[in-house]
Amino acid sequence: MSLDKNDVERIAHLARLQIDEADKPEYATNLSNILDFVEQLGTVDTENVDPMAHPSDATQRLREDVVTETNQRERFQKIAPQVENGLYLVPKVIE
């Protein structure tokens, strides 16, 4: 697909981009090359290819979701400057 200067101007307007007049022919060439490559990708036979979420078919090692620490809430709240109803009270920093 070949784009011309008018196509680049229309695309730039839609994207709210300002492109220098001297750069428009280069943009047209580059965008045309990209569209040609996408068109070329569309011709590849993918009939027997399973879709993948990521190109490297790896799985993450996940640990079991288990509590590993004991609850020390009471201990920490005893040494806190101010606590009310199990919540830490802090000074207001934003007006």
Residue, then its C-alpha position, 0 to 999 in steps of 0.5 A: m500500500s502506497l501512501d502519499k503526502n495527503d495521506v500523511e497529512r490526514i493521519a497527522h491531523l487525526a493523531r494531532l501531530q504536527i509534521d514539518e513539510a520537508d519530513k512528509p515524504e519520508y513519513a509517507t515512505n516509512l508508513s507505506n513500508i510498515l503497511d506493506f510488511v503488515e500485509q506480508l504478515g497477513t499472507v503467512d499460513t498460520e493454519n496449524v499454529d496454536p495461539m500463544a500469549h507470549p512468544s517464549d512459552a514459559t510458566q512462572r514458578l509460583r509459591e504456595d499462598v501460605v501465611t509465613e509470619t505470625n500476627q504481631r498487630e497487638r505488639f506493634q500497636k502497643i508501641a505506636p504513638q496513637v491507636e484507635n479501634g485497631l487503626y494507627l492515627v497519624p497527623k494530617v499532612i494535607e490541608 
